[in-house]
Amino acid sequence: MRIVLIGAGNLATQLGLALATAGHDIVQVFSRTMASAMELSSLVRASPIIDIHHIVADADLYIVAIKDSILTEMIPCLCQDREEGVFVHTAGSIPIDVFQGAARHYGVLYPMQTFSKYKRVNFREIPCFVEGNDEFAVNRLNAVCASISDRVTYLVSADRRYLHLSAVFACNFVNHCYDIASEILLKHNLPFDTLLPLIDETACKVHMLAPREAQTGPAVRYDTNVIQAQAMLLKDNPQVKDLYERLSRNIHRNAINK
């Protein structure tokens, strides 16, 4: 399949590599800067471009992997005079109808994973959620996703927004907690890698247990002596102290409502 990547960030890089490995022809990589476009283009053997008007009109699939804030303003120009192609975005919370009126065939390709530009991932294990405005778009999306992932599911925009919300809690907020833990340890000259076995075991447990059943720690039983003492250790960081206390209360609330 002839594919154009619009964007050269974390997701576009990993998706582009997976598509190229699967044998698809990545025709062009568009980015705002030539350096970014060239970096990804060199990996997937595509042509780098920075002018949206130079995007080819005969690609089978146009994958838009850019910031949500600029997606809407770019779509009209991108879709113009390219009626035979399928246009998709990769955002978790943007509805499919953002393309309505601009493209003939359009949809969503949402790979639910955290991506970093320089860390390769195994796309075959990544759940890919697709949505299309017509059978033509759905068939093309199913075909391209099946070539890179063993877990392809159709999901409408109304439900995808809740999937994305859950991912923010399970990934982004959890990683923020790692960052807080790292700062606490760094301040007291303790290595972060001390926590890695604990982090790994916590993640492994939810493969076997429901998260609420796997919950441990002083907040479960609401051990006020420990909670108050730990909160005082955070007195110089009121925001984190408040977060600690709120999370502790919520964990206990869930524990007694199991």
C-alpha positions in Angstrom: 0.0 0.0 0.0 1.3 3.5 -0.8 1.3 5.6 2.3 2.0 9.2 3.3 2.9 10.0 6.8 2.0 13.5 8.0 4.1 13.9 11.1 7.5 12.7 12.2 7.1 12.4 16.0 7.1 9.5 18.4 4.0 7.7 17.0 4.7 8.5 13.4 8.2 7.1 13.7 7.2 3.8 15.3 4.2 3.3 13.1 6.2 4.2 10.0 8.9 1.7 10.9 6.2 -1.0 11.4 4.6 -0.3 8.1 7.8 -0.2 6.2 8.9 -3.5 7.8 5.5 -5.0 6.7 6.3 -4.1 3.1 4.3 -1.0 2.6 5.6 1.8 0.4 6.1 4.9 2.6 6.0 7.5 -0.2 6.5 10.7 1.7 7.1 12.0 5.2 5.8 15.5 5.9 7.0 17.5 8.9 7.2 21.1 9.8 11.0 20.9 9.8 13.2 19.3 7.1 15.5 17.8 9.8 12.6 15.8 11.3 11.2 14.9 7.9 14.6 13.7 6.7 15.3 11.7 9.9 12.2 9.5 9.6 12.4 9.4 5.8 15.8 7.9 5.9 14.5 5.1 8.1 11.5 4.2 5.9 13.0 5.1 2.5 10.6 7.9 1.8 10.9 11.4 0.4 11.0 14.2 3.0 8.8 17.2 2.5 7.9 20.4 4.4 5.3 21.9 2.1 1.8 20.4 2.4 1.1 21.3 -1.2 3.8 18.9 -2.4 2.1 15.9 -0.9 1.3 13.4 -3.6 -2.3 12.9 -4.8 -2.2 9.2 -5.5 -1.4 7.5 -2.2 -3.7 4.9 -0.8 -3.6 6.0 2.8 -2.7 9.3 4.4 -1.9 8.9 8.1 -2.0 12.2 10.1 0.0 11.9 13.3 0.4 15.4 14.5 -0.6 17.5 17.5 -4.4 17.6 18.1 -4.3 21.4 18.2 -3.2 21.7 14.5 -5.1 18.8 13.1 -8.3 20.7 12.2 -6.5 23.6 10.5 -4.4 21.2 8.3 -7.2 18.9 7.1 -8.9 21.0 4.4 -5.7 21.7 2.5 -4.4 18.1 3.0 -7.6 16.4 1.7 -8.1 18.7 -1.3 -8.0 17.0 -4.7 -7.1 13.6 -3.1 -10.6 11.9 -3.3 -9.4 8.4 -3.8 -7.2 8.2 -0.7 -8.2 7.3 2.8 -7.4 9.9 5.4 -7.0 8.9 9.0 -5.8 10.5 12.2 -4.2 8.7 15.2 -5.6 10.7 18.1 -7.4 9.0 21.0 -9.9 11.8 21.8 -10.5 13.4 18.4 -13.8 12.2 16.7 -13.8 10.7 13.2 -16.0 13.5 11.9 -13.1 16.0 12.0 -12.7 14.9 8.4 -16.3 15.3 7.5 -16.8 17.6 4.5 -13.1 17.6 3.6 -12.4 14.0 2.6 -14.5 11.3 0.8 -13.0 8.4 2.7 -11.7 8.8 6.2 -11.3 7.2 9.6 -9.2 6.7 12.7 -6.2 4.4 13.3 -5.5 4.5 17.1 -2.6 2.3 18.3 -3.0 2.2 22.1 0.6 2.3 23.3 3.1 4.8 24.6 5.7 5.6 22.0 9.1 7.1 22.1 11.0 7.9 18.9 14.1 5.9 19.6 12.7 2.9 21.4 11.4 0.2 19.0 8.2 -1.6 19.9 6.6 -4.8 18.7 3.6 -3.6 16.8 2.2 -7.1 16.5 1.3 -7.0 20.2 -0.2 -3.5 20.1 -4.0 -3.2 20.1 -5.0 -1.1 17.0 -8.5 0.5 17.1 -9.9 1.5 13.8 -13.0 3.4 12.6 -14.1 4.4 9.1 -16.9 6.5 7.5 -17.6 3.9 4.9 -16.9 0.3 3.9 -14.0 1.4 1.6 -12.2 3.1 4.4 -12.8 0.3 6.9 -11.6 -2.4 4.6 -8.4 -0.4 3.8 -7.7 0.3 7.5 -8.3 -3.3 8.5 -5.9 -4.5 5.8 -3.1 -2.2 6.7 -3.5 -2.8 10.5 -3.7 -6.6 10.1 -0.3 -6.4 8.3 1.3 -4.9 11.5 -0.8 -6.0 14.4 -2.5 -9.2 15.7 -5.0 -7.2 17.6 -7.2 -5.0 15.4 -10.6 -3.9 16.7 -13.3 -1.6 15.3 -14.3 1.1 17.8 -16.5 4.1 17.4 -15.3 7.6 18.5 -17.7 7.8 21.4 -16.1 4.7 23.0 -12.6 5.5 22.0 -12.5 8.7 24.1 -13.1 6.5 27.2 -10.3 4.1 26.1 -8.0 7.1 25.7 -9.0 8.4 29.2 -8.3 5.1 30.8 -4.9 5.1 29.0 -4.0 8.5 30.5 -4.6 7.1 34.0 -2.8 3.8 33.3 0.2 5.2 31.5 0.6 9.0 31.7 -0.4 9.5 35.4 1.5 6.3 36.5 4.6 7.6 34.8 4.2 10.9 36.5 4.2 9.0 39.8 7.5 7.4 38.7 8.8 10.9 38.2 7.7 12.0 41.6 9.3 8.9 43.1 12.5 9.6 41.2 12.7 13.2 42.6 12.2 12.0 46.1 15.0 9.4 45.7 17.3 11.8 43.9 16.9 14.3 46.7 18.2 11.8 49.2 20.9 10.2 47.0 19.0 7.0 46.4 19.0 5.3 43.0 15.8 5.0 41.0 16.6 1.5 39.8 16.0 0.3 43.3 12.3 0.6 42.5 12.4 -1.3 39.2 11.6 -4.8 40.7 8.7 -3.3 42.5 7.4 -1.5 39.4 7.8 -4.7 37.3 5.9 -6.8 39.9 3.1 -4.3 40.2 2.6 -4.3 36.4 2.8 -8.1 36.3 0.2 -8.6 39.0 -2.6 -6.9 37.0 -2.2 -9.6 34.4 -3.4 -12.1 37.0 -5.5 -9.9 39.4 -8.0 -7.1 39.0 -6.3 -3.8 39.9 -8.4 -3.3 42.9 -7.6 -6.7 44.3 -3.8 -6.1 43.6 -3.8 -2.9 45.6 -1.6 -2.9 48.7 0.0 -0.3 51.0 -1.0 1.9 54.0 -3.9 3.6 52.2 -5.8 0.3 51.7 -6.3 -0.1 55.5 -6.0 3.7 56.0 -3.1 3.5 58.4 -3.3 7.1 59.6 0.1 7.0 61.5 2.0 6.0 58.3 -0.1 8.3 56.0 0.3 11.3 58.2 4.1 10.7 58.7 4.6 10.4 55.0 2.5 13.4 54.2 4.8 15.4 56.5 7.8 14.3 54.6 6.2 16.2 51.6 5.5 19.4 53.5 8.0 21.3 51.3 6.1 20.3 48.2 2.4 21.2 48.8 1.1 20.0 45.4 2.6 16.5 45.8 1.5 16.4 49.4 -2.0 17.1 48.3 -1.8 14.5 45.6 -0.5 11.9 48.1 -3.4 12.6 50.5 -6.1 12.6 47.8 -4.8 9.4 46.3 -4.7 7.8 49.7 -8.3 8.7 50.4 -9.4 7.4 47.0 -7.5 4.1 47.4 -9.1 3.5 50.8 -12.6 4.4 49.4 -12.2 1.8 46.7 -10.9 -0.7 49.2 -13.9 -0.6 51.4 -16.2 -0.7 48.4 -14.7 -3.9 46.9 
